Amino acid sequence: MGMLTWIAVGLVAGFLAKLVIRGGPGGIGPIDLVWTVVLGIAGALIGGFISTWLGYGNVAGFDLRSVLIATAGAILVILVAKAVGPR
């Protein structure tokens, strides 16, 4: 998967994760956009690893399955960050 595809999947997954879980990186500025992409890419990596390990497939391109896997991973990243972060 190319760098632009990772960024596109990351942007969509990060945005969807922020909609599902309030308290993720918020706002509409350029820094918030970068954090949304980073969150989504981290979610794609983690979600892809877990779903491959479980036998559901991986993040292989910009399609619905990849976006759902990346979004689930991004939600997991947000929940873990909330659990271990400062209160």
C-alpha positions as CSV (number, residue, x, y, z in Angstrom):
1,M,0.0,0.0,0.0
2,G,1.4,3.4,-1.0
3,M,2.0,6.3,1.3
4,L,-0.9,8.3,0.0
5,T,-3.2,5.3,0.6
6,W,-2.0,5.0,4.2
7,I,-2.7,8.7,4.7
8,A,-6.2,8.4,3.2
9,V,-7.1,5.4,5.2
10,G,-5.6,7.0,8.3
11,L,-7.6,10.2,7.8
12,V,-10.9,8.3,7.3
13,A,-10.2,5.8,10.2
14,G,-9.1,8.5,12.6
15,F,-12.1,10.7,11.8
16,L,-14.5,7.8,12.3
17,A,-12.8,6.7,15.5
18,K,-13.1,10.3,16.8
19,L,-16.8,10.2,16.0
20,V,-17.3,6.9,17.8
21,I,-15.2,7.7,20.9
22,R,-15.3,11.3,22.1
23,G,-12.1,12.5,23.6
24,G,-9.8,11.6,20.7
25,P,-7.8,14.4,19.2
26,G,-10.3,17.0,18.4
27,G,-10.6,20.3,16.5
28,I,-10.3,21.4,12.9
29,G,-6.8,22.9,12.7
30,P,-3.8,21.6,10.8
31,I,-2.3,20.0,13.9
32,D,-5.5,18.3,14.7
33,L,-5.6,16.9,11.2
34,V,-2.1,15.5,11.5
35,W,-3.0,13.9,14.8
36,T,-6.2,12.4,13.2
37,V,-4.0,10.9,10.4
38,V,-1.4,9.6,12.9
39,L,-4.2,8.1,15.0
40,G,-5.7,6.4,12.0
41,I,-2.4,5.1,10.7
42,A,-1.6,3.7,14.1
43,G,-5.0,2.1,14.2
44,A,-4.5,0.6,10.8
45,L,-1.2,-0.9,11.9
46,I,-2.6,-2.3,15.1
47,G,-6.0,-3.3,13.6
48,G,-4.2,-5.0,10.7
49,F,-1.9,-6.9,13.0
50,I,-4.8,-8.1,15.2
51,S,-7.2,-9.0,12.4
52,T,-4.4,-10.9,10.5
53,W,-3.6,-12.7,13.7
54,L,-7.2,-13.6,14.1
55,G,-7.6,-14.6,10.5
56,Y,-9.9,-11.8,9.3
57,G,-7.5,-10.3,6.8
58,N,-5.3,-7.2,6.7
59,V,-5.3,-3.6,5.6
60,A,-4.4,-3.9,2.0
61,G,-5.9,-0.9,0.3
62,F,-8.5,1.8,0.4
63,D,-11.7,-0.3,0.7
64,L,-14.5,-0.7,3.2
65,R,-12.8,-3.7,4.9
66,S,-9.5,-1.9,5.4
67,V,-11.2,1.2,6.7
68,L,-13.3,-0.8,9.2
69,I,-10.2,-2.7,10.4
70,A,-8.2,0.6,10.7
71,T,-11.1,2.3,12.5
72,A,-11.4,-0.6,15.0
73,G,-7.6,-0.3,15.6
74,A,-7.9,3.5,16.1
75,I,-10.7,3.1,18.6
76,L,-8.5,0.6,20.4
77,V,-5.6,3.1,20.4
78,I,-7.9,5.8,21.9
79,L,-9.2,3.5,24.6
80,V,-5.7,2.4,25.6
81,A,-4.5,6.0,25.6
82,K,-7.4,7.0,27.9
83,A,-6.7,4.0,30.2
84,V,-3.0,4.7,30.7
85,G,-3.0,8.4,30.2
86,P,-3.2,11.0,33.0
87,R,-6.7,11.5,34.5
